[in-house]
Amino acid sequence: MQAERFYTVERIERRVAVLVCGSDRVIVPLDQLPKSLEEGGILGVRIDADGSPDWRSTQLDPAEHELWKQEAGKLLAEAIAKETSGGERHS
């Protein structure tokens, strides 16, 4: 079974995309990525036997993107609830 890693599209600049996976940040030429790439999108990337990403195998993963959006929404709701329920207040 081939390994896969998920990257978030942090931003697109001219002819490159800045992708993030955990604490790793990489710059990849746009011609190696799907044409429908958008900032905030989640990309599934196969990992070669030597541990390097195979950028040409990259696919947008809408299901993973939706899961990440839901998790971010939960974290935001928890932070808001904590703030409004007597957590630290800032003047």
C-alpha positions as CSV (number, residue, x, y, z in Angstrom):
1,M,0.0,0.0,0.0
2,Q,1.4,3.4,-1.0
3,A,1.5,6.1,1.6
4,E,-0.5,9.4,1.1
5,R,-0.1,12.7,2.8
6,F,-2.5,15.6,2.9
7,Y,-1.5,19.2,2.1
8,T,-3.5,22.4,2.5
9,V,-3.1,25.1,-0.1
10,E,-2.0,28.1,1.9
11,R,-1.7,30.4,-1.0
12,I,-1.2,30.7,-4.7
13,E,1.5,33.1,-6.0
14,R,2.1,33.7,-9.7
15,R,3.3,30.3,-10.9
16,V,3.7,28.4,-7.6
17,A,1.5,27.2,-4.7
18,V,2.5,27.3,-1.1
19,L,1.4,24.0,0.5
20,V,1.4,23.1,4.2
21,C,1.4,19.7,5.9
22,G,1.8,19.9,9.7
23,S,4.8,22.1,10.3
24,D,6.2,21.5,6.7
25,R,5.8,24.2,4.1
26,V,6.6,23.6,0.5
27,I,6.5,25.5,-2.7
28,V,5.3,23.6,-5.8
29,P,5.1,24.8,-9.4
30,L,1.4,25.2,-10.5
31,D,2.0,23.1,-13.6
32,Q,2.6,20.0,-11.3
33,L,-0.8,20.5,-9.5
34,P,-4.4,20.2,-10.5
35,K,-5.8,23.0,-12.6
36,S,-8.8,23.5,-10.3
37,L,-6.5,24.3,-7.3
38,E,-7.9,26.9,-4.9
39,E,-6.5,28.4,-1.7
40,G,-7.7,26.5,1.3
41,G,-8.1,23.3,-0.7
42,I,-6.9,19.9,0.6
43,L,-4.6,17.8,-1.7
44,G,-4.0,14.1,-1.4
45,V,-0.4,13.3,-2.5
46,R,1.2,9.9,-2.9
47,I,4.5,9.5,-1.2
48,D,7.2,7.7,-3.1
49,A,9.3,4.8,-1.6
50,D,12.1,7.3,-0.9
51,G,9.7,9.5,1.1
52,S,9.3,12.3,-1.3
53,P,5.9,13.5,-2.5
54,D,4.8,12.6,-6.1
55,W,3.3,16.0,-7.0
56,R,2.0,14.7,-10.3
57,S,-0.2,12.2,-8.4
58,T,-1.9,15.1,-6.5
59,Q,-5.7,15.1,-6.4
60,L,-8.1,17.5,-4.8
61,D,-9.8,15.8,-1.9
62,P,-13.2,17.4,-1.3
63,A,-14.2,14.9,1.4
64,E,-11.0,15.6,3.4
65,H,-11.6,19.3,2.9
66,E,-15.1,19.1,4.4
67,L,-13.8,17.1,7.4
68,W,-11.1,19.8,8.0
69,K,-13.8,22.6,7.7
70,Q,-16.0,20.8,10.2
71,E,-13.1,20.3,12.7
72,A,-12.2,24.0,12.3
73,G,-15.8,25.0,12.9
74,K,-15.9,22.9,16.1
75,L,-12.7,24.4,17.4
76,L,-14.0,27.9,16.7
77,A,-17.3,27.2,18.4
78,E,-15.5,25.9,21.4
79,A,-13.3,29.0,21.6
80,I,-16.3,31.3,21.3
81,A,-18.2,29.4,23.9
82,K,-15.3,29.5,26.3
83,E,-14.9,33.2,25.8
84,T,-18.6,34.0,26.3
85,S,-19.1,31.7,29.3
86,G,-16.8,33.6,31.6
87,G,-13.4,32.9,30.2
88,E,-10.8,35.6,30.2
89,R,-12.2,38.9,29.1
90,H,-10.2,41.5,27.4
91,S,-11.0,45.2,27.6
